[in-house]
Amino acid sequence: MARGRYALVLASVIILQLGVFSDLRLGGVHPDVTLLIAVVAGLVAGPRRGVVIGFWAGLLIDPVLPTPLGMTALVWAMVGFMAGMAEEMINSHTPLGLSLFVLGGSAGGSLLYAVVGQLFGAETLSGSDVGRIVGLISATNALLALPTIAVIEWAEDGRSNIAR
């Protein structure tokens, strides 16, 4: 049952990213809900699920990005895994604590994406705008954290690593 729910979640995320968020610009930067879903899957469902959901979210968005196919899948898989591992170390499962966790995971994921992109010679985040871009992506993901957590908990059929 979880596979079907996750397929629906991933399809919805890709449609939202391409149909809504790619046109929505805040300070010239569009939110990245594919990164958000990788972070939240790791947070809610653990590192194993985080790596799988991060991989699929990245792989599904990769064909429309100006990067080598599979690069985003690789980075988002690592982000999902690291979020799952880091979840064990957080002390606060309050709404603010969870939003701050997603903020940090999104910032780390965006920076990792920039570094890996540079290694592959891809046109990713670079130049003097990196801080602003990472900050805006992280902030919008933090704002979207709580509804996304609820969606992933639904996909997990109520099972969650988050003890509230």
DOKEVEX-57623 format. One record per atom (N, C-alpha, C): residue number from 0; x, y, z; residue in three letters; atom name. Coordinates in pm, 1 decimal. Layout:
% DOKEVEX-57623
- marza_u_v_w_vose_banu
- NUM_X_Y_Z_ALA_CA .
...
//
This chain:
% DOKEVEX-57623
- marza_u_v_w_vose_banu
- 0_81.4_-120.0_0.0_MET_N .
- 0_0.0_0.0_0.0_MET_CA .
- 0_86.1_127.0_0.0_MET_C .
- 1_200.1_120.9_72.8_ALA_N .
- 1_286.4_238.6_80.9_ALA_CA .
- 1_343.3_275.1_-55.9_ALA_C .
- 2_374.0_176.1_-138.4_ARG_N .
- 2_428.5_206.3_-271.4_ARG_CA .
- 2_330.3_286.6_-354.9_ARG_C .
- 3_204.7_248.4_-352.0_GLY_N .
- 3_102.5_321.8_-426.3_GLY_CA .
- 3_85.9_463.0_-374.3_GLY_C .
- 4_88.1_478.4_-244.2_ARG_N .
- 4_75.6_612.2_-185.5_ARG_CA .
- 4_195.7_698.6_-221.8_ARG_C .
- 5_314.5_639.2_-214.0_TYR_N .
- 5_434.2_715.5_-251.1_TYR_CA .
- 5_435.5_749.8_-399.7_TYR_C .
- 6_386.8_661.2_-483.3_ALA_N .
- 6_378.2_692.2_-626.6_ALA_CA .
- 6_287.1_812.6_-648.4_ALA_C .
- 7_176.9_816.4_-577.8_LEU_N .
- 7_85.2_930.5_-586.2_LEU_CA .
- 7_151.7_1058.4_-533.3_LEU_C .
- 8_222.6_1047.3_-422.9_VAL_N .
- 8_292.3_1163.1_-366.0_VAL_CA .
- 8_397.4_1214.6_-463.0_VAL_C .
- 9_478.6_1124.4_-517.6_LEU_N .
- 9_584.3_1166.7_-610.5_LEU_CA .
- 9_527.2_1228.6_-737.7_LEU_C .
- 10_421.5_1169.2_-791.2_ALA_N .
- 10_358.0_1227.1_-909.9_ALA_CA .
- 10_305.0_1367.0_-878.8_ALA_C .
- 11_244.5_1382.4_-763.2_SER_N .
- 11_191.4_1513.4_-723.3_SER_CA .
- 11_302.5_1616.3_-705.6_SER_C .
- 12_413.7_1573.3_-646.3_VAL_N .
- 12_526.5_1664.3_-625.4_VAL_CA .
- 12_583.3_1711.4_-758.6_VAL_C .
- 13_598.8_1620.7_-853.4_ILE_N .
- 13_653.3_1658.5_-984.3_ILE_CA .
- 13_556.5_1752.9_-1056.0_ILE_C .
- 14_427.2_1723.7_-1050.8_ILE_N .
- 14_328.3_1811.6_-1113.2_ILE_CA .
- 14_330.1_1949.7_-1047.6_ILE_C .
- 15_336.9_1953.4_-913.7_LEU_N .
- 15_343.1_2081.8_-843.8_LEU_CA .
- 15_470.6_2158.5_-878.2_LEU_C .
- 16_583.2_2086.1_-883.1_GLN_N .
- 16_710.0_2153.4_-913.4_GLN_CA .
- 16_707.7_2213.4_-1053.3_GLN_C .
- 17_664.3_2134.5_-1150.0_LEU_N .
- 17_666.2_2180.7_-1289.1_LEU_CA .
- 17_550.4_2274.3_-1322.3_LEU_C .
- 18_434.9_2251.7_-1260.5_GLY_N .
- 18_316.8_2328.9_-1296.3_GLY_CA .
- 18_294.4_2454.2_-1214.1_GLY_C .
- 19_344.1_2455.5_-1090.3_VAL_N .
- 19_318.4_2569.5_-1002.3_VAL_CA .
- 19_449.0_2636.2_-958.0_VAL_C .
- 20_534.2_2558.0_-892.8_PHE_N .
- 20_650.8_2617.0_-828.2_PHE_CA .
- 20_759.1_2663.9_-924.6_PHE_C .
- 21_766.9_2606.9_-1042.5_SER_N .
- 21_868.0_2654.6_-1137.7_SER_CA .
- 21_833.7_2794.5_-1190.5_SER_C .
- 22_705.8_2831.4_-1184.1_ASP_N .
- 22_663.7_2964.8_-1226.8_ASP_CA .
- 22_654.7_3064.0_-1111.6_ASP_C .
- 23_653.5_3012.9_-990.1_LEU_N .
- 23_644.9_3097.7_-871.7_LEU_CA .
- 23_785.6_3141.1_-831.8_LEU_C .
- 24_811.1_3268.9_-838.6_ARG_N .
- 24_945.0_3320.1_-806.3_ARG_CA .
- 24_937.0_3410.7_-683.9_ARG_C .
- 25_1020.1_3380.8_-587.5_LEU_N .
- 25_1034.5_3465.1_-469.0_LEU_CA .
- 25_1177.5_3516.4_-470.0_LEU_C .
- 26_1194.8_3643.9_-495.5_GLY_N .
- 26_1328.6_3699.0_-506.6_GLY_CA .
- 26_1406.2_3640.3_-623.4_GLY_C .
- 27_1334.6_3600.3_-726.9_GLY_N .
- 27_1398.3_3541.4_-844.1_GLY_CA .
- 27_1430.4_3393.7_-830.5_GLY_C .
- 28_1387.6_3331.8_-720.9_VAL_N .
- 28_1418.6_3191.3_-694.2_VAL_CA .
- 28_1287.4_3115.3_-679.0_VAL_C .
- 29_1278.3_2997.1_-742.1_HIS_N .
- 29_1157.5_2917.7_-723.7_HIS_CA .
- 29_1181.1_2810.4_-616.7_HIS_C .
- 30_1077.0_2780.5_-538.5_PRO_N .
- 30_1089.4_2674.7_-437.7_PRO_CA .
- 30_1122.2_2540.8_-503.7_PRO_C .
- 31_1180.7_2450.5_-427.9_ASP_N .
- 31_1214.6_2318.3_-479.2_ASP_CA .
- 31_1151.3_2212.8_-390.4_ASP_C .
- 32_1031.2_2168.9_-429.0_VAL_N .
- 32_960.2_2070.2_-347.8_VAL_CA .
- 32_1012.7_1928.8_-368.7_VAL_C .
- 33_1093.6_1906.2_-472.2_THR_N .
- 33_1154.5_1772.9_-485.2_THR_CA .
- 33_1261.1_1755.0_-377.3_THR_C .
- 34_1335.0_1859.8_-347.0_LEU_N .
- 34_1429.7_1856.0_-235.4_LEU_CA .
- 34_1354.2_1841.2_-103.8_LEU_C .
- 35_1246.4_1915.1_-89.8_LEU_N .
- 35_1164.5_1909.5_31.6_LEU_CA .
- 35_1115.6_1768.0_59.5_LEU_C .
- 36_1068.2_1699.2_-42.3_ILE_N .
- 36_1013.8_1564.7_-21.4_ILE_CA .
- 36_1123.4_1466.9_20.1_ILE_C .
- 37_1245.1_1486.1_-30.1_ALA_N .
- 37_1357.4_1400.4_9.5_ALA_CA .
- 37_1391.2_1421.2_156.9_ALA_C .
- 38_1398.7_1546.8_199.3_VAL_N .
- 38_1430.3_1577.4_339.7_VAL_CA .
- 38_1321.9_1522.5_431.6_VAL_C .
- 39_1197.2_1546.7_399.3_VAL_N .
- 39_1087.0_1506.0_485.7_VAL_CA .
- 39_1071.2_1353.8_488.5_VAL_C .
- 40_1093.9_1287.4_376.8_ALA_N .
- 40_1085.9_1141.1_377.1_ALA_CA .
- 40_1191.2_1082.2_471.2_ALA_C .
- 41_1311.4_1136.1_468.6_GLY_N .
- 41_1413.9_1090.8_561.8_GLY_CA .
- 41_1376.4_1119.7_706.0_GLY_C .
- 42_1324.6_1238.4_730.8_LEU_N .
- 42_1283.7_1279.2_865.1_LEU_CA .
- 42_1174.1_1188.2_920.6_LEU_C .
- 43_1070.6_1166.6_842.6_VAL_N .
- 43_953.3_1092.1_890.1_VAL_CA .
- 43_973.4_941.4_885.1_VAL_C .
- 44_1033.0_892.1_778.0_ALA_N .
- 44_1035.2_746.9_754.4_ALA_CA .
- 44_1172.4_683.2_771.7_ALA_C .
- 45_1274.7_761.4_797.4_GLY_N .
- 45_1406.5_705.5_822.2_GLY_CA .
- 45_1496.0_707.5_699.3_GLY_C .
- 46_1623.9_671.4_721.0_PRO_N .
- 46_1721.8_683.1_612.5_PRO_CA .
- 46_1694.6_591.8_492.9_PRO_C .
- 47_1645.1_471.2_515.0_ARG_N .
- 47_1618.5_381.3_401.6_ARG_CA .
- 47_1511.9_438.0_309.9_ARG_C .
- 48_1402.0_481.4_368.0_ARG_N .
- 48_1293.9_538.1_287.9_ARG_CA .
- 48_1338.2_671.9_229.8_ARG_C .
- 49_1414.3_749.6_306.1_GLY_N .
- 49_1462.4_879.1_258.0_GLY_CA .
- 49_1547.2_866.2_133.2_GLY_C .
- 50_1635.9_765.7_130.1_VAL_N .
- 50_1722.1_748.8_13.2_VAL_CA .
- 50_1639.1_707.2_-108.7_VAL_C .
- 51_1540.8_621.4_-89.3_VAL_N .
- 51_1458.2_575.0_-201.7_VAL_CA .
- 51_1370.9_688.4_-255.5_VAL_C .
- 52_1303.3_758.4_-168.2_ILE_N .
- 52_1214.7_867.2_-212.1_ILE_CA .
- 52_1297.4_981.4_-269.8_ILE_C .
- 53_1410.8_1013.0_-208.3_GLY_N .
- 53_1498.5_1116.1_-262.9_GLY_CA .
- 53_1547.9_1080.0_-402.0_GLY_C .
- 54_1586.6_953.0_-420.0_PHE_N .
- 54_1632.8_907.8_-551.4_PHE_CA .
- 54_1524.2_925.3_-656.9_PHE_C .
- 55_1402.9_877.6_-626.6_TRP_N .
- 55_1295.0_885.2_-725.1_TRP_CA .
- 55_1251.9_1029.2_-752.8_TRP_C .
- 56_1246.8_1112.2_-649.4_ALA_N .
- 56_1211.8_1253.5_-671.7_ALA_CA .
- 56_1315.2_1319.5_-761.9_ALA_C .
- 57_1441.6_1291.8_-737.2_GLY_N .
- 57_1547.8_1348.2_-820.5_GLY_CA .
- 57_1546.3_1294.9_-961.9_GLY_C .
- 58_1525.1_1164.1_-974.9_LEU_N .
- 58_1524.1_1103.5_-1107.8_LEU_CA .
- 58_1407.6_1153.8_-1192.4_LEU_C .
- 59_1293.6_1175.8_-1129.5_LEU_N .
- 59_1176.3_1223.2_-1203.6_LEU_CA .
- 59_1190.1_1368.4_-1248.9_LEU_C .
- 60_1265.4_1449.1_-1173.1_ILE_N .
- 60_1281.3_1590.2_-1212.2_ILE_CA .
- 60_1404.5_1609.9_-1299.8_ILE_C .
- 61_1498.9_1516.0_-1296.9_ASP_N .
- 61_1624.7_1529.3_-1371.7_ASP_CA .
- 61_1609.1_1560.8_-1520.9_ASP_C .
- 62_1515.7_1499.7_-1592.8_PRO_N .
- 62_1510.0_1526.1_-1738.3_PRO_CA .
- 62_1483.5_1671.6_-1775.9_PRO_C .
- 63_1427.2_1750.2_-1685.9_VAL_N .
- 63_1398.7_1890.1_-1719.9_VAL_CA .
- 63_1504.8_1985.9_-1667.1_VAL_C .
- 64_1607.2_1934.3_-1604.4_LEU_N .
- 64_1713.0_2019.1_-1549.1_LEU_CA .
- 64_1835.2_2019.5_-1641.0_LEU_C .
- 65_1911.3_2128.6_-1638.8_PRO_N .
- 65_2030.0_2137.4_-1724.6_PRO_CA .
- 65_2153.0_2071.2_-1660.7_PRO_C .
- 66_2132.8_1954.2_-1604.5_THR_N .
- 66_2240.8_1880.0_-1538.7_THR_CA .
- 66_2244.3_1738.8_-1596.2_THR_C .
- 67_2353.7_1666.5_-1573.9_PRO_N .
- 67_2358.7_1527.7_-1622.9_PRO_CA .
- 67_2245.9_1443.8_-1560.4_PRO_C .
- 68_2187.4_1358.7_-1640.6_LEU_N .
- 68_2078.8_1273.4_-1592.5_LEU_CA .
- 68_2128.0_1188.1_-1476.6_LEU_C .
- 69_2058.3_1194.0_-1368.2_GLY_N .
- 69_2092.7_1117.1_-1250.4_GLY_CA .
- 69_2163.3_1197.0_-1142.4_GLY_C .
- 70_2210.6_1316.6_-1175.5_MET_N .
- 70_2282.2_1395.9_-1075.5_MET_CA .
- 70_2189.9_1437.7_-960.9_MET_C .
- 71_2072.9_1486.8_-993.5_THR_N .
- 71_1979.4_1527.5_-888.6_THR_CA .
- 71_1933.1_1405.2_-810.1_THR_C .
- 72_1912.0_1293.7_-878.1_ALA_N .
- 72_1872.8_1170.9_-809.0_ALA_CA .
- 72_1979.3_1129.4_-707.9_ALA_C .
- 73_2104.0_1138.2_-746.6_LEU_N .
- 73_2214.2_1104.3_-656.3_LEU_CA .
- 73_2216.5_1196.5_-534.8_LEU_C .
- 74_2206.6_1325.6_-558.4_VAL_N .
- 74_2214.1_1421.8_-448.3_VAL_CA .
- 74_2092.3_1410.9_-357.8_VAL_C .
- 75_1973.3_1402.8_-414.1_TRP_N .
- 75_1852.9_1394.9_-331.4_TRP_CA .
- 75_1850.6_1263.9_-252.5_TRP_C .
- 76_1903.6_1155.8_-308.6_ALA_N .
- 76_1913.9_1029.6_-233.8_ALA_CA .
- 76_2005.4_1047.6_-113.1_ALA_C .
- 77_2117.7_1114.3_-132.7_MET_N .
- 77_2209.0_1139.7_-20.4_MET_CA .
- 77_2142.1_1228.9_84.1_MET_C .
- 78_2067.8_1328.6_39.1_VAL_N .
- 78_1999.4_1419.4_130.7_VAL_CA .
- 78_1893.7_1343.4_211.7_VAL_C .
- 79_1815.1_1259.6_146.0_GLY_N .
- 79_1714.3_1180.8_216.6_GLY_CA .
- 79_1776.3_1088.6_320.7_GLY_C .
- 80_1888.3_1027.5_285.0_PHE_N .
- 80_1958.5_939.1_378.2_PHE_CA .
- 80_2011.1_1018.5_497.7_PHE_C .
- 81_2076.7_1131.5_469.6_MET_N .
- 81_2133.4_1211.9_578.6_MET_CA .
- 81_2023.9_1268.8_669.4_MET_C .
- 82_1911.3_1305.9_612.9_ALA_N .
- 82_1800.6_1356.0_694.7_ALA_CA .
- 82_1749.7_1246.8_787.2_ALA_C .
- 83_1740.4_1124.8_735.5_GLY_N .
- 83_1697.5_1013.4_819.3_GLY_CA .
- 83_1794.7_984.1_931.4_GLY_C .
- 84_1923.2_992.5_900.9_MET_N .
- 84_2024.1_969.8_1004.5_MET_CA .
- 84_2024.3_1083.2_1107.0_MET_C .
- 85_2008.4_1205.2_1060.4_ALA_N .
- 85_2012.6_1321.2_1149.7_ALA_CA .
- 85_1888.8_1329.4_1238.3_ALA_C .
- 86_1778.0_1273.7_1194.2_GLU_N .
- 86_1654.2_1280.5_1272.4_GLU_CA .
- 86_1673.6_1224.5_1412.1_GLU_C .
- 87_1757.2_1122.7_1424.8_GLU_N .
- 87_1779.6_1061.7_1555.5_GLU_CA .
- 87_1846.9_1157.5_1653.0_GLU_C .
- 88_1913.1_1259.9_1601.3_MET_N .
- 88_1987.8_1350.9_1687.8_MET_CA .
- 88_1909.5_1475.6_1727.7_MET_C .
- 89_1794.1_1499.4_1667.0_ILE_N .
- 89_1723.0_1622.4_1702.4_ILE_CA .
- 89_1646.9_1602.1_1832.1_ILE_C .
- 90_1640.9_1707.5_1909.3_ASN_N .
- 90_1576.0_1701.0_2040.1_ASN_CA .
- 90_1434.6_1756.4_2036.5_ASN_C .
- 91_1402.4_1831.2_1935.3_SER_N .
- 91_1275.1_1902.0_1933.6_SER_CA .
- 91_1188.0_1852.1_1819.5_SER_C .
- 92_1076.6_1793.1_1854.6_HIS_N .
- 92_979.2_1753.2_1754.2_HIS_CA .
- 92_859.3_1846.5_1756.9_HIS_C .
- 93_882.5_1968.6_1801.9_THR_N .
- 93_778.0_2070.2_1798.3_THR_CA .
- 93_764.2_2118.0_1653.7_THR_C .
- 94_654.7_2182.3_1620.0_PRO_N .
- 94_642.0_2234.7_1483.7_PRO_CA .
- 94_758.9_2325.5_1444.1_PRO_C .
- 95_802.4_2412.0_1534.2_LEU_N .
- 95_916.0_2498.8_1502.9_LEU_CA .
- 95_1044.0_2417.2_1484.0_LEU_C .
- 96_1066.4_2319.5_1570.0_GLY_N .
- 96_1184.9_2234.9_1558.2_GLY_CA .
- 96_1186.9_2157.5_1427.5_GLY_C .
- 97_1071.9_2105.4_1386.7_LEU_N .
- 97_1063.7_2031.3_1260.9_LEU_CA .
- 97_1088.5_2123.4_1141.4_LEU_C .
- 98_1032.1_2244.1_1146.6_SER_N .
- 98_1054.2_2339.9_1037.7_SER_CA .
- 98_1200.9_2380.4_1029.1_SER_C .
- 99_1265.4_2397.0_1143.8_LEU_N .
- 99_1407.8_2430.8_1144.4_LEU_CA .
- 99_1492.1_2314.4_1092.7_LEU_C .
- 100_1450.9_2191.5_1123.2_PHE_N .
- 100_1519.9_2074.0_1070.2_PHE_CA .
- 100_1513.1_2073.8_917.9_PHE_C .
- 101_1394.5_2099.5_863.7_VAL_N .
- 101_1376.6_2102.8_718.1_VAL_CA .
- 101_1455.3_2218.8_658.1_VAL_C .
- 102_1458.7_2332.5_725.7_LEU_N .
- 102_1538.3_2445.5_680.1_LEU_CA .
- 102_1685.3_2405.1_667.3_LEU_C .
- 103_1739.2_2342.6_769.5_GLY_N .
- 103_1878.3_2299.2_765.8_GLY_CA .
- 103_1904.7_2191.2_662.9_GLY_C .
- 104_1813.2_2094.3_652.9_GLY_N .
- 104_1828.7_1988.3_552.8_GLY_CA .
- 104_1822.1_2041.4_411.0_GLY_C .
- 105_1735.2_2138.4_389.1_SER_N .
- 105_1723.8_2198.1_255.9_SER_CA .
- 105_1846.3_2282.3_222.1_SER_C .
- 106_1899.2_2352.7_321.2_ALA_N .
- 106_2020.2_2432.0_298.0_ALA_CA .
- 106_2137.5_2339.3_264.9_ALA_C .
- 107_2152.0_2235.1_344.5_GLY_N .
- 107_2259.9_2139.3_318.5_GLY_CA .
- 107_2244.5_2071.1_183.6_GLY_C .
- 108_2121.5_2033.8_149.5_GLY_N .
- 108_2095.7_1969.1_21.1_GLY_CA .
- 108_2123.3_2060.3_-96.4_GLY_C .
- 109_2084.7_2186.8_-84.2_SER_N .
- 109_2110.8_2283.2_-191.6_SER_CA .
- 109_2259.9_2305.3_-211.1_SER_C .
- 110_2333.0_2315.9_-101.5_LEU_N .
- 110_2478.2_2334.1_-111.0_LEU_CA .
- 110_2545.9_2210.1_-168.2_LEU_C .
- 111_2500.4_2091.9_-127.6_LEU_N .
- 111_2555.3_1968.2_-182.7_LEU_CA .
- 111_2528.3_1960.1_-332.6_LEU_C .
- 112_2409.7_2001.0_-373.8_TYR_N .
- 112_2373.8_2004.7_-515.6_TYR_CA .
- 112_2468.8_2096.2_-593.6_TYR_C .
- 113_2500.3_2211.4_-533.2_ALA_N .
- 113_2592.4_2305.7_-598.6_ALA_CA .
- 113_2731.5_2245.4_-611.6_ALA_C .
- 114_2779.4_2180.7_-507.6_VAL_N .
- 114_2913.4_2122.0_-509.4_VAL_CA .
- 114_2920.7_2007.7_-610.2_VAL_C .
- 115_2824.1_1917.8_-605.4_VAL_N .
- 115_2823.7_1804.3_-699.9_VAL_CA .
- 115_2809.2_1855.3_-842.8_VAL_C .
- 116_2726.6_1956.3_-863.0_GLY_N .
- 116_2711.8_2015.8_-995.8_GLY_CA .
- 116_2842.7_2070.4_-1049.2_GLY_C .
- 117_2917.8_2136.0_-963.3_GLN_N .
- 117_3047.9_2188.0_-1005.4_GLN_CA .
- 117_3143.6_2074.3_-1041.1_GLN_C .
- 118_3138.3_1965.5_-964.7_LEU_N .
- 118_3223.4_1850.0_-994.5_LEU_CA .
- 118_3190.4_1787.9_-1129.6_LEU_C .
- 119_3061.5_1788.3_-1164.2_PHE_N .
- 119_3017.4_1733.9_-1292.8_PHE_CA .
- 119_3026.7_1836.7_-1405.5_PHE_C .
- 120_3064.4_1958.8_-1373.4_GLY_N .
- 120_3071.6_2063.9_-1474.4_GLY_CA .
- 120_2934.8_2111.1_-1520.2_GLY_C .
- 121_2834.4_2094.2_-1435.5_ALA_N .
- 121_2696.9_2130.5_-1471.6_ALA_CA .
- 121_2667.2_2274.2_-1429.6_ALA_C .
- 122_2567.1_2330.9_-1493.5_GLU_N .
- 122_2521.7_2464.7_-1458.4_GLU_CA .
- 122_2426.1_2454.6_-1340.9_GLU_C .
- 123_2479.8_2460.1_-1222.0_THR_N .
- 123_2396.9_2457.5_-1102.1_THR_CA .
- 123_2416.5_2587.5_-1028.1_THR_C .
- 124_2396.2_2585.9_-900.5_LEU_N .
- 124_2412.8_2705.6_-819.7_LEU_CA .
- 124_2559.2_2746.3_-818.1_LEU_C .
- 125_2585.9_2866.4_-860.6_SER_N .
- 125_2723.1_2916.2_-855.9_SER_CA .
- 125_2720.6_3067.8_-855.5_SER_C .
- 126_2832.2_3125.7_-828.1_GLY_N .
- 126_2843.2_3270.6_-829.2_GLY_CA .
- 126_2807.5_3332.2_-695.8_GLY_C .
- 127_2786.7_3461.6_-699.6_SER_N .
- 127_2762.6_3536.7_-576.6_SER_CA .
- 127_2620.9_3519.3_-523.0_SER_C .
- 128_2530.6_3461.8_-601.2_ASP_N .
- 128_2391.6_3446.9_-559.1_ASP_CA .
- 128_2364.1_3318.2_-482.0_ASP_C .
- 129_2463.6_3234.0_-460.5_VAL_N .
- 129_2440.0_3103.9_-397.8_VAL_CA .
- 129_2374.1_3118.4_-261.6_VAL_C .
- 130_2423.8_3207.7_-178.9_GLY_N .
- 130_2366.6_3225.0_-45.4_GLY_CA .
- 130_2220.7_3265.5_-49.1_GLY_C .
- 131_2188.1_3358.0_-137.9_ARG_N .
- 131_2049.1_3403.3_-150.3_ARG_CA .
- 131_1959.5_3290.9_-200.7_ARG_C .
- 132_2006.6_3216.3_-299.6_ILE_N .
- 132_1928.5_3106.5_-355.6_ILE_CA .
- 132_1905.4_2997.6_-251.4_ILE_C .
- 133_2012.6_2956.8_-184.3_VAL_N .
- 133_2001.2_2854.0_-80.5_VAL_CA .
- 133_1908.8_2901.5_30.7_VAL_C .
- 134_1922.8_3026.7_71.0_GLY_N .
- 134_1837.7_3080.9_176.3_GLY_CA .
- 134_1690.2_3082.2_140.1_GLY_C .
- 135_1659.3_3123.5_17.8_LEU_N .
- 135_1518.6_3129.3_-23.9_LEU_CA .
- 135_1458.7_2990.4_-41.7_LEU_C .
- 136_1533.8_2897.7_-99.7_ILE_N .
- 136_1484.2_2759.9_-113.4_ILE_CA .
- 136_1460.3_2699.8_24.9_ILE_C .
- 137_1554.9_2719.1_114.2_SER_N .
- 137_1543.3_2663.4_249.5_SER_CA .
- 137_1425.9_2724.3_325.4_SER_C .
- 138_1408.9_2856.0_312.2_ALA_N .
- 138_1299.1_2923.0_382.3_ALA_CA .
- 138_1162.8_2876.3_331.2_ALA_C .
- 139_1147.3_2866.3_200.4_THR_N .
- 139_1017.6_2820.5_148.4_THR_CA .
- 139_992.9_2675.2_186.8_THR_C .
- 140_1097.3_2592.7_186.5_ASN_N .
- 140_1078.9_2453.1_228.3_ASN_CA .
- 140_1041.5_2445.1_376.0_ASN_C .
- 141_1099.3_2531.7_458.6_ALA_N .
- 141_1063.8_2533.6_600.4_ALA_CA .
- 141_916.5_2570.7_619.1_ALA_C .
- 142_868.6_2665.1_538.1_LEU_N .
- 142_727.4_2703.9_546.2_LEU_CA .
- 142_634.2_2590.5_502.5_LEU_C .
- 143_681.4_2508.6_409.5_LEU_N .
- 143_600.7_2397.5_358.8_LEU_CA .
- 143_623.3_2267.3_435.8_LEU_C .
- 144_706.6_2271.6_539.4_ALA_N .
- 144_746.5_2149.9_610.2_ALA_CA .
- 144_629.5_2076.8_675.3_ALA_C .
- 145_547.8_2145.3_751.5_LEU_N .
- 145_443.0_2076.8_827.4_LEU_CA .
- 145_338.6_2009.3_739.1_LEU_C .
- 146_288.7_2076.0_632.3_PRO_N .
- 146_195.4_2003.2_545.5_PRO_CA .
- 146_262.5_1885.1_475.1_PRO_C .
- 147_390.5_1899.1_441.3_THR_N .
- 147_461.1_1790.4_374.4_THR_CA .
- 147_482.2_1673.2_469.4_THR_C .
- 148_510.8_1703.0_595.2_ILE_N .
- 148_522.8_1596.4_695.8_ILE_CA .
- 148_392.0_1518.7_705.0_ILE_C .
- 149_279.3_1589.1_704.6_ALA_N .
- 149_148.5_1521.5_710.7_ALA_CA .
- 149_127.3_1431.9_589.1_ALA_C .
- 150_170.4_1475.8_472.3_VAL_N .
- 150_156.2_1395.4_350.2_VAL_CA .
- 150_240.9_1268.9_358.9_VAL_C .
- 151_364.9_1281.6_405.9_ILE_N .
- 151_452.1_1164.5_417.1_ILE_CA .
- 151_400.8_1069.9_525.8_ILE_C .
- 152_348.9_1124.0_634.8_GLU_N .
- 152_288.9_1036.8_737.0_GLU_CA .
- 152_169.5_961.3_678.8_GLU_C .
- 153_92.8_1025.4_592.2_TRP_N .
- 153_-17.7_957.0_523.9_TRP_CA .
- 153_36.9_844.5_435.9_TRP_C .
- 154_142.7_874.3_359.6_ALA_N .
- 154_201.7_772.5_272.7_ALA_CA .
- 154_256.8_656.0_353.1_ALA_C .
- 155_302.9_682.7_473.6_GLU_N .
- 155_355.5_579.0_562.1_GLU_CA .
- 155_244.0_510.1_641.1_GLU_C .
- 156_119.2_544.9_612.2_ASP_N .
- 156_1.8_488.7_679.1_ASP_CA .
- 156_7.5_512.0_830.7_ASP_C .
- 157_48.8_634.2_865.5_GLY_N .
- 157_49.2_674.1_1007.1_GLY_CA .
- 157_177.6_642.6_1081.3_GLY_C .
- 158_265.3_561.8_1024.1_ARG_N .
- 158_392.9_531.3_1091.2_ARG_CA .
- 158_486.5_649.7_1071.4_ARG_C .
- 159_554.7_686.3_1179.1_SER_N .
- 159_641.5_802.1_1171.8_SER_CA .
- 159_753.7_791.4_1274.5_SER_C .
- 160_871.5_839.3_1241.0_ASN_N .
- 160_981.7_848.5_1335.9_ASN_CA .
- 160_964.4_967.1_1430.2_ASN_C .
- 161_871.1_1053.2_1399.6_ILE_N .
- 161_852.7_1175.0_1477.5_ILE_CA .
- 161_760.3_1145.2_1594.9_ILE_C .
- 162_817.4_1149.7_1714.0_ALA_N .
- 162_737.6_1130.3_1836.4_ALA_CA .
- 162_697.0_1268.4_1886.4_ALA_C .
- 163_568.2_1295.1_1880.1_ARG_N .
- 163_522.1_1428.3_1925.9_ARG_CA .
- 163_450.5_1416.3_2057.6_ARG_C .
//
